Every structure is written in structure tokens, then in C-alpha cells.
Amino acid sequence: MKFDNPIGVSGFNFLMLISGLLIAHSIFKRKSDERYDYKRYFLRRFSRIYPVLLVGFIIIIIFDRLNNYKFLEHFDTFLINILLLNDSALGYSYYGSSFHLWFLPLFWYLYLFFGWLLLGLRTTKRNYFLYVIILGFFSLIIVLICLGTKTNKKINYIIIWLLSASFTLFMNKLYKKIKENSTKNGKIENETAEKIKKKVKYSSFAISALLFILALSRGIYFQFENPYELIYNLFLAGAILFFLLFSQYTEFIFPKKIKKLLHFLASYSFTLFLIHLAVFSFLLKPFDRIFYFILIYIGVNFLSIAIAYITEFRSNKIYHFLLRIFKLEKVTNEKFKLKEKKS
């Protein structure tokens, strides 16, 4: 079976883009708060990823064992996968049926690297030596991951992720620039602001359309033989990013029910992605009919929702629980109270 199809790969590229945008936006949004440092950033990312990962792997272990894949014989591989160092230069591959998780280490260590890049100096209190050492450590791990399997694909995804994160900075700068150019005597002139926003909107749509045509043309020219090809994906990524910029200055009205449905589907998507192959690889063996596939797909969705109920749905509570354990929430509250008293 061929998994490297243009639609699937483009969908994954979109996932990388959204990831870069959201992580960068999360940091830029909170960075104005002096209390927000790398420790809080790490715990937030940890609370979103690791509880789901650990429970998801328990499900993978159970279904792989039913499929005659013995846990104890592959315990070292399991530990490397939990540390998210699989498919790297260390030589350990994926565990059992989790071959689709080859990209997860790249995701995780890009999160850690980028967070440290922006918040590290604040955390070390301007200790540049320690900042550079830890930055080098994260860089080394990313190099080790890239030197494992699928090297070219991983490098392409790093470029796309960092491009997306940088585009978030560009969007923030553009927003501030529009605000500055439409402010006179301390007041925002709405008419001037609207004129500038219209220029940005139509320009970004034109750029998006052009980049999409270039991506499509390049894909057709090479007959989509390599959907991971960098130039094609950069054109496509640029088209998506400028379309998102266009949408920022355009009013889209979605029905509330659709918004709720999309939010609900997204709320357990990571869990579903983690476990679906393990479940399918075991349950689909005796069956070859589409009816059974639909039943199993519905079942794995319900199982994912049940797991997400104690993991993804509660990531914010887990985050605040970790803050209390490491005595960070109390410190944050005290600093906030002192700041209020001074003001």
C-alpha cells in the first residue's frame, strides 16, 4: 500500500503549519507576562502531549500483544519511544504498530527547542552560557532525530514548521504596524484602519492564489511523484499561510453547531491518531468488508473519546496540578498579588 500520496502528505504539511502557528502564537501571546518562563511553557506542552502518549501506548501495547507482539521482548524499544527518540540515529525503530509516529519526536523536540530559543534567557536570568549549552543540547537531539530514518522528510518538515512559526511573528508585526499607521493623537481612525486592512486582505489573497498555482504547476510537472519535494511544499505552505492572513481580515460566519462539532472532533484527535493503527491492525485482519471497517472506525472513535476524557480533555487541569507540584502556581499568584499592590 502506498501511503505517500499528495493528499495525505499535504494534510500532514497543514498539520505542521498549524502546529508552528499555534506554538509561536502561544509564546508571543504570553511573553508579555514577565512571569511566563520556560518552566511553565514546558509543563503546558508536557501536560498536552505526555498523558495522552502514555495512555495511548498502553492501548497500543494491549492490541499489539493480542497481535502476538511481545512487550517484554521489545521493552528497550518501548522506552526509547516513550522518550520520543525513536527513528533517530540511536538505531531504535517504532514500537509495534506505531510506525506512523516516526514524526512525533521531531514535533516534541521542535517544541522544546523553539520554546527555549524564545524563553531560555528569561529562565536563566541572562546566563548566556547556560542558555547556549541547553540550546545546543536541543539542537543536537534534533540532528540525531534527522540522522535516523526519513531524513529528507524530517528536514523539510523542520523548514515548514519554522517558516510557519516565523510567519506568526510577521502577522503580529503587521498587526502592530496597521495599528500605528491608523492611530493619530492617541486615537485609532477606523476609516484609515479599514483601508489598510483591505489592502492587506486583497494582497494576501493574491499572493496565496499565485503560490497555490505555482505549487499545483510544480506538482503536475513532476506528476506528484514525490509529494514531499521541498519546493512544492514551500509553495503550498506559503499559499496556506497567506490565505490564513487573508482570513484574519475577513469575517467568516460559521454556525455555532459546526464550531462546536469541529472543536469536539479536534479535542480527541491526538488520541485517535495514536491508537487507530493498533486497533485496525488487530481487528481488521478477520474482516475485509467495508461494513466492518465502518463499525471498527466508530468503535475506535468512542475508545479515543474515553481516553481523551482523562487526558486531552483535562490537559489544563493536569497543567495546573503540575504547577502546584513544582510550586510554580503559588509563586505566580504571589507575584501577581505584589504587582497589584504596587499598582
GUKOL-680372 format. One record per residue (C-alpha): residue number from 1; residue in three letters; x negated, y, z negated. Coordinates in nm, 4 decimals, padded with zeros to 6 digits. Example, Ala and Ser with C-alpha at 12.3 -4.5 7.8 and 13.67 -1.06 7.14 Angstrom:
2
   seq   type         c1         c2         c3
     1    Ala   -01.2300   -00.4500   -00.7800
     2    Ser   -01.3670   -00.1060   -00.7140
END
This chain:
343
   seq   type         c1         c2         c3
     1    Met    00.0000    00.0000    00.0000
     2    Lys   -00.1299    00.3469    00.0882
     3    Phe   -00.0928    00.5968   -00.1932
     4    Asp   -00.2911    00.8818   -00.0316
     5    Asn   -00.0019    01.0265    00.1684
     6    Pro    00.0225    01.4030    00.2372
     7    Ile    00.3470    01.4489    00.0406
     8    Gly    00.2213    01.2698   -00.2711
     9    Val   -00.1186    01.4415   -00.2650
    10    Ser    00.0400    01.7836   -00.2072
    11    Gly    00.2705    01.7194   -00.5022
    12    Phe   -00.0310    01.6428   -00.7194
    13    Asn   -00.2040    01.9586   -00.5971
    14    Phe    00.1043    02.1508   -00.7051
    15    Leu    00.0705    01.9893   -01.0489
    16    Met   -00.2920    02.1087   -01.0690
    17    Leu   -00.1874    02.4599   -00.9659
    18    Ile    00.0885    02.4796   -01.2242
    19    Ser   -00.1461    02.3420   -01.4899
    20    Gly   -00.4093    02.6092   -01.4175
    21    Leu   -00.1476    02.8848   -01.4134
    22    Leu    00.0168    02.7787   -01.7401
    23    Ile   -00.3057    02.7223   -01.9343
    24    Ala   -00.4534    03.0549   -01.8209
    25    His   -00.1249    03.2373   -01.8879
    26    Ser   -00.1054    03.0801   -02.2346
    27    Ile   -00.4563    03.2036   -02.3230
    28    Phe   -00.4177    03.5531   -02.1734
    29    Lys   -00.0819    03.5945   -02.3465
    30    Arg   -00.2188    03.5039   -02.6916
    31    Lys   -00.5660    03.6514   -02.6557
    32    Ser   -00.4444    03.9962   -02.7619
    33    Asp   -00.3789    03.8434   -03.1059
    34    Glu   -00.7143    03.8540   -03.2878
    35    Arg   -00.6123    03.5521   -03.4963
    36    Tyr   -00.5846    03.3271   -03.1905
    37    Asp   -00.9100    03.1340   -03.1521
    38    Tyr   -01.0361    02.8088   -03.0022
    39    Lys   -00.9328    02.6018   -03.3043
    40    Arg   -00.5668    02.6964   -03.2566
    41    Tyr   -00.5958    02.6528   -02.8803
    42    Phe   -00.7438    02.3038   -02.9224
    43    Leu   -00.4797    02.1935   -03.1727
    44    Arg   -00.1995    02.3150   -02.9446
    45    Arg   -00.3419    02.1239   -02.6469
    46    Phe   -00.4086    01.8185   -02.8669
    47    Ser   -00.0518    01.8177   -03.0005
    48    Arg    00.0869    01.8223   -02.6453
    49    Ile   -00.1400    01.5533   -02.4998
    50    Tyr   -00.2615    01.3045   -02.7603
    51    Pro    00.0588    01.1972   -02.9422
    52    Val    00.2143    01.1152   -02.6026
    53    Leu   -00.1057    00.9471   -02.4846
    54    Leu   -00.1363    00.7232   -02.7923
    55    Val    00.2268    00.6071   -02.7922
    56    Gly    00.2197    00.5754   -02.4120
    57    Phe   -00.0825    00.3441   -02.4349
    58    Ile    00.0966    00.1267   -02.6903
    59    Ile    00.3707    00.0702   -02.4298
    60    Ile    00.1077    00.0050   -02.1605
    61    Ile   -00.0662   -00.2484   -02.3897
    62    Ile    00.2622   -00.4309   -02.4562
    63    Phe    00.3664   -00.4605   -02.0912
    64    Asp    00.0131   -00.5433   -01.9739
    65    Arg   -00.0061   -00.8196   -02.2363
    66    Leu    00.3185   -00.9626   -02.1021
    67    Asn    00.1436   -00.9486   -01.7643
    68    Asn   -00.1456   -01.1601   -01.9088
    69    Tyr   -00.3883   -00.8687   -01.9503
    70    Lys   -00.5505   -00.9323   -02.2907
    71    Phe   -00.6046   -00.6304   -02.5139
    72    Leu   -00.8947   -00.7600   -02.7274
    73    Glu   -01.0966   -00.8654   -02.4233
    74    His   -01.0755   -00.5075   -02.2928
    75    Phe   -01.0937   -00.3228   -02.6252
    76    Asp   -01.4051   -00.1221   -02.5273
    77    Thr   -01.2315   -00.0079   -02.2072
    78    Phe   -00.9280    00.0903   -02.4144
    79    Leu   -01.1405    00.3055   -02.6488
    80    Ile   -01.3051    00.4852   -02.3557
    81    Asn   -00.9614    00.5501   -02.2069
    82    Ile   -00.8356    00.6932   -02.5361
    83    Leu   -01.1392    00.9244   -02.5470
    84    Leu   -01.0476    01.0203   -02.1878
    85    Leu   -01.3866    00.9246   -02.0478
    86    Asn   -01.2632    00.6535   -01.8138
    87    Asp   -01.3577    00.6505   -01.4433
    88    Ser   -01.6696    00.8522   -01.5279
    89    Ala   -02.0422    00.7891   -01.4890
    90    Leu   -02.0234    00.5814   -01.8118
    91    Gly   -01.9011    00.2961   -01.5923
    92    Tyr   -01.5714    00.2180   -01.7658
    93    Ser   -01.2675    00.1980   -01.5437
    94    Tyr   -00.8982    00.2403   -01.6252
    95    Tyr   -00.7237    00.0127   -01.8759
    96    Gly   -00.4839   -00.2467   -01.7328
    97    Ser   -00.2160   -00.0949   -01.5127
    98    Ser   -00.3115    00.2666   -01.5889
    99    Phe   -00.5110    00.3152   -01.2672
   100    His   -00.3022    00.6268   -01.1915
   101    Leu   -00.4587    00.8012   -01.4936
   102    Trp   -00.8011    00.8470   -01.3290
   103    Phe   -00.7435    01.2263   -01.3175
   104    Leu   -00.6426    01.2638   -01.6852
   105    Pro   -00.9995    01.3037   -01.8216
   106    Leu   -01.0539    01.5859   -01.5716
   107    Phe   -00.7367    01.7578   -01.6918
   108    Trp   -00.8304    01.7274   -02.0579
   109    Tyr   -01.1901    01.8463   -02.0338
   110    Leu   -01.0976    02.1286   -01.7979
   111    Tyr   -00.8571    02.2423   -02.0708
   112    Leu   -01.1359    02.2282   -02.3299
   113    Phe   -01.3934    02.3938   -02.1021
   114    Phe   -01.1688    02.6808   -01.9917
   115    Gly   -01.0392    02.7445   -02.3439
   116    Trp   -01.3939    02.7601   -02.4798
   117    Leu   -01.5034    02.9836   -02.1907
   118    Leu   -01.2450    03.2470   -02.2913
   119    Leu   -01.2168    03.1926   -02.6670
   120    Gly   -01.5541    03.0481   -02.7655
   121    Leu   -01.7288    03.3749   -02.8523
   122    Arg   -01.4350    03.4790   -03.0667
   123    Thr   -01.4556    03.1462   -03.2518
   124    Thr   -01.8350    03.1548   -03.3033
   125    Lys   -01.8154    03.5205   -03.4084
   126    Arg   -02.0504    03.6289   -03.1285
   127    Asn   -02.3001    03.3499   -03.1907
   128    Tyr   -02.4149    03.3294   -02.8261
   129    Phe   -02.6498    03.0353   -02.8804
   130    Leu   -02.3750    02.8102   -03.0201
   131    Tyr   -02.1331    02.9353   -02.7535
   132    Val   -02.3707    02.8382   -02.4693
   133    Ile   -02.4543    02.4994   -02.6260
   134    Ile   -02.0881    02.3965   -02.6531
   135    Leu   -02.0100    02.5372   -02.3072
   136    Gly   -02.2975    02.3291   -02.1716
   137    Phe   -02.1647    02.0214   -02.3536
   138    Phe   -01.8204    02.0529   -02.1924
   139    Ser   -01.9841    02.1195   -01.8548
   140    Leu   -02.1936    01.8031   -01.8926
   141    Ile   -01.8860    01.5921   -01.9669
   142    Ile   -01.7097    01.7304   -01.6589
   143    Val   -02.0187    01.6460   -01.4488
   144    Leu   -02.0172    01.2909   -01.5916
   145    Ile   -01.6487    01.2569   -01.5050
   146    Cys   -01.7091    01.3806   -01.1493
   147    Leu   -02.0024    01.1403   -01.1010
   148    Gly   -01.7714    00.8458   -01.1682
   149    Thr   -01.5003    00.7377   -00.9252
   150    Lys   -01.3256    00.9620   -00.6680
   151    Thr   -01.5978    01.2292   -00.6917
   152    Asn   -01.4849    01.4396   -00.3935
   153    Lys   -01.1209    01.4373   -00.5064
   154    Lys   -01.2176    01.5473   -00.8577
   155    Ile   -01.4375    01.8311   -00.7330
   156    Asn   -01.1545    01.9503   -00.5060
   157    Tyr   -00.9134    01.9463   -00.7994
   158    Ile   -01.1555    02.1431   -01.0171
   159    Ile   -01.1789    02.4115   -00.7468
   160    Ile   -00.7992    02.4249   -00.7091
   161    Trp   -00.7434    02.4339   -01.0885
   162    Leu   -00.9948    02.7153   -01.1415
   163    Leu   -00.8538    02.9033   -00.8413
   164    Ser   -00.5095    02.8824   -00.9974
   165    Ala   -00.6359    02.9960   -01.3390
   166    Ser   -00.8202    03.2890   -01.1781
   167    Phe   -00.5066    03.3828   -00.9850
   168    Thr   -00.3278    03.4218   -01.3183
   169    Leu   -00.5850    03.6845   -01.4156
   170    Phe   -00.5270    03.8562   -01.0804
   171    Met   -00.1481    03.8598   -01.1407
   172    Asn   -00.1998    04.0145   -01.4859
   173    Lys   -00.4340    04.2809   -01.3469
   174    Leu   -00.1872    04.3555   -01.0659
   175    Tyr    00.0986    04.3955   -01.3154
   176    Lys   -00.1073    04.6441   -01.5201
   177    Lys   -00.2087    04.8325   -01.2063
   178    Ile    00.1546    04.8688   -01.0962
   179    Lys    00.2420    04.9949   -01.4424
   180    Glu   -00.0431    05.2503   -01.4370
   181    Asn    00.0396    05.3793   -01.0876
   182    Ser    00.4062    05.4257   -01.1700
   183    Thr    00.3502    05.5993   -01.5058
   184    Lys    00.3438    05.9768   -01.5304
   185    Asn    00.3321    06.1760   -01.8537
   186    Gly    00.3719    05.8544   -02.0539
   187    Lys    00.6936    05.7540   -01.8746
   188    Ile    00.7490    05.4868   -01.6102
   189    Glu    00.9060    05.6209   -01.2930
   190    Asn    01.1375    05.3397   -01.1879
   191    Glu    01.1647    05.4541   -00.8276
   192    Thr    00.7855    05.4556   -00.7800
   193    Ala    00.7552    05.1208   -00.9549
   194    Glu    01.0181    04.9645   -00.7276
   195    Lys    00.8410    05.0920   -00.4140
   196    Ile    00.5113    04.9375   -00.5252
   197    Lys    00.6813    04.6103   -00.6208
   198    Lys    00.8455    04.5901   -00.2774
   199    Lys    00.5067    04.6314   -00.1086
   200    Val    00.3588    04.3587   -00.3287
   201    Lys    00.6591    04.1331   -00.2662
   202    Tyr    00.6567    04.1560    00.1131
   203    Ser    00.2756    04.1443    00.1365
   204    Ser    00.2541    03.8316   -00.0798
   205    Phe    00.5308    03.6632    00.1231
   206    Ala    00.3473    03.7413    00.4492
   207    Ile    00.0173    03.6067    00.3107
   208    Ser    00.1943    03.2969    00.1777
   209    Ala    00.3566    03.2277    00.5162
   210    Leu    00.0256    03.2761    00.7003
   211    Leu   -00.1638    03.0421    00.4659
   212    Phe    00.1111    02.7795    00.4922
   213    Ile    00.0925    02.7927    00.8756
   214    Leu   -00.2881    02.7564    00.8569
   215    Ala   -00.2547    02.4574    00.6206
   216    Leu    00.0064    02.2928    00.8438
   217    Ser   -00.2005    02.3574    01.1568
   218    Arg   -00.5129    02.2092    00.9999
   219    Gly   -00.3185    01.9074    00.8747
   220    Ile   -00.1640    01.8433    01.2177
   221    Tyr   -00.5004    01.8912    01.3916
   222    Phe   -00.6605    01.6225    01.1736
   223    Gln   -00.3364    01.4145    01.1800
   224    Phe   -00.3282    01.4238    00.7961
   225    Glu   -00.5950    01.1506    00.7906
   226    Asn   -00.7432    01.2938    00.4703
   227    Pro   -00.4786    01.4761    00.2627
   228    Tyr   -00.7489    01.5506    00.0009
   229    Glu   -00.9517    01.7593    00.2501
   230    Leu   -01.0616    02.0795    00.0730
   231    Ile   -00.9908    02.3463    00.3373
   232    Tyr   -00.6401    02.2123    00.3992
   233    Asn   -00.5682    02.2075    00.0265
   234    Leu   -00.7109    02.5553   -00.0294
   235    Phe   -00.4803    02.6950    00.2403
   236    Leu   -00.1870    02.5113    00.0826
   237    Ala   -00.2820    02.6211   -00.2700
   238    Gly   -00.3111    02.9832   -00.1568
   239    Ala    00.0292    02.9631    00.0114
   240    Ile    00.1882    02.8356   -00.3108
   241    Leu    00.0123    03.0923   -00.5317
   242    Phe    00.1151    03.3888   -00.3165
   243    Phe    00.4696    03.2517   -00.2965
   244    Leu    00.4746    03.2405   -00.6766
   245    Leu    00.3543    03.6020   -00.6770
   246    Phe    00.6368    03.6854   -00.4353
   247    Ser    00.8867    03.5148   -00.6667
   248    Gln    00.7613    03.7243   -00.9618
   249    Tyr    00.9012    04.0349   -00.7922
   250    Thr    01.2165    03.8699   -00.6567
   251    Glu    01.5319    03.7969   -00.8515
   252    Phe    01.6328    03.4336   -00.8136
   253    Ile    01.9563    03.3408   -00.9860
   254    Phe    01.9832    02.9751   -01.0886
   255    Pro    02.2889    02.8252   -01.2581
   256    Lys    02.2298    02.7619   -01.6291
   257    Lys    02.3171    02.3932   -01.5920
   258    Ile    02.0436    02.3447   -01.3317
   259    Lys    01.7932    02.5264   -01.5552
   260    Lys    01.8847    02.3018   -01.8491
   261    Leu    01.8600    01.9891   -01.6347
   262    Leu    01.5178    02.0848   -01.4972
   263    His    01.3942    02.1746   -01.8453
   264    Phe    01.5162    01.8387   -01.9792
   265    Leu    01.3539    01.6406   -01.6962
   266    Ala    01.0258    01.8265   -01.7488
   267    Ser    01.0391    01.7673   -02.1251
   268    Tyr    00.9619    01.3936   -02.0921
   269    Ser    00.7811    01.3918   -01.7551
   270    Phe    00.4347    01.3242   -01.9032
   271    Thr    00.5641    01.0196   -02.0921
   272    Leu    00.7370    00.8883   -01.7806
   273    Phe    00.4199    00.9344   -01.5771
   274    Leu    00.2105    00.7487   -01.8360
   275    Ile    00.4187    00.4325   -01.8709
   276    His    00.6105    00.3861   -01.5456
   277    Leu    00.3488    00.1767   -01.3623
   278    Ala    00.3008   -00.0653   -01.6541
   279    Val    00.6769   -00.1232   -01.6726
   280    Phe    00.7168   -00.1558   -01.2946
   281    Ser    00.4180   -00.3892   -01.2535
   282    Phe    00.5748   -00.6347   -01.5010
   283    Leu    00.9478   -00.6080   -01.4335
   284    Leu    00.9406   -00.5724   -01.0546
   285    Lys    00.7492   -00.8978   -00.9998
   286    Pro    01.0527   -01.1309   -01.0091
   287    Phe    01.2685   -00.8942   -00.8036
   288    Asp    01.2414   -00.7495   -00.4564
   289    Arg    01.5761   -00.5752   -00.4201
   290    Ile    01.6370   -00.2022   -00.4312
   291    Phe    01.9220   -00.2570   -00.6801
   292    Tyr    01.6802   -00.3953   -00.9403
   293    Phe    01.4329   -00.1150   -00.8742
   294    Ile    01.7049    00.1445   -00.9481
   295    Leu    01.8034   -00.0373   -01.2695
   296    Ile    01.4414   -00.0570   -01.3852
   297    Tyr    01.3836    00.3080   -01.2933
   298    Ile    01.6847    00.4138   -01.5031
   299    Gly    01.5598    00.1936   -01.7871
   300    Val    01.2077    00.3383   -01.7830
   301    Asn    01.3578    00.6891   -01.7944
   302    Phe    01.5560    00.6011   -02.1084
   303    Leu    01.2440    00.4461   -02.2625
   304    Ser    01.0459    00.7627   -02.1788
   305    Ile    01.3130    00.9827   -02.3394
   306    Ala    01.2995    00.7668   -02.6555
   307    Ile    00.9197    00.8009   -02.6730
   308    Ala    00.9315    01.1731   -02.5932
   309    Tyr    01.1768    01.2202   -02.8813
   310    Ile    00.8931    01.1520   -03.1273
   311    Thr    00.6127    01.3045   -02.9179
   312    Glu    00.6756    01.5593   -02.6399
   313    Phe    00.9959    01.6987   -02.7930
   314    Arg    00.8154    01.7534   -03.1237
   315    Ser    00.4826    01.8887   -02.9962
   316    Asn    00.5445    02.2280   -03.1583
   317    Lys    00.6184    02.0672   -03.4968
   318    Ile    00.3085    01.8485   -03.4601
   319    Tyr    00.1058    02.1618   -03.3815
   320    His    00.2236    02.3434   -03.6969
   321    Phe    00.1689    02.0259   -03.9001
   322    Leu   -00.1935    02.0158   -03.7795
   323    Leu   -00.2337    02.3841   -03.8598
   324    Arg   -00.1255    02.3121   -04.2183
   325    Ile   -00.3619    02.0129   -04.2455
   326    Phe   -00.6596    02.2226   -04.1333
   327    Lys   -00.5392    02.5163   -04.3472
   328    Leu   -00.5077    02.7432   -04.0457
   329    Glu   -00.1399    02.8301   -04.0727
   330    Lys   -00.1837    02.9682   -04.4255
   331    Val   -00.4826    03.1776   -04.3147
   332    Thr   -00.2878    03.3089   -04.0168
   333    Asn    00.0096    03.4080   -04.2325
   334    Glu   -00.2125    03.5794   -04.4906
   335    Lys   -00.3948    03.7804   -04.2213
   336    Phe   -00.0630    03.8809   -04.0731
   337    Lys    00.0680    03.9978   -04.4121
   338    Leu   -00.2504    04.2016   -04.4766
   339    Lys   -00.2198    04.3624   -04.1356
   340    Glu    00.1427    04.4554   -04.2074
   341    Lys    00.0481    04.6111   -04.5433
   342    Lys   -00.2276    04.8205   -04.3838
   343    Ser    00.0083    04.9482   -04.1156
END
